[in-house]
Amino acid sequence: MPHDDGYVLIQKLRAAERECAQPRLPAIALTTYVSAADRDQALASGYDLHLAKPVALGYLIRAVGKVSQSRDLLSPSPLTESDKPKKSA
């Protein structure tokens, strides 16, 4: 996106959803920005979930399932500890 970033994109999408009375489209920020402030900014901008790259395929699949099945998409749907990938021994 030459002029905007993902934060601007999701803000525009959320504004269009409100203006057109459209249902909320689930959105996941998949990024290399991994600080707590980055996560907070992504969620405040309108993303439902913030994932740091690289992400394991199974974790990504669970995350997509979680946001797509959420009944209340007006608020973020964070993953729980049980959703996080398990460390290998």
Buried (B, 14 or more C-beta within 10 A) or exposed (E): EEEEEBBEBBBEBBEEBEEEEEEBBBBBBBBEBEEEEBBEBBBEBBBBBBBBEEBEEEBBEBBBEBBEEBEEBEEBBBBEEEEEEEEEE
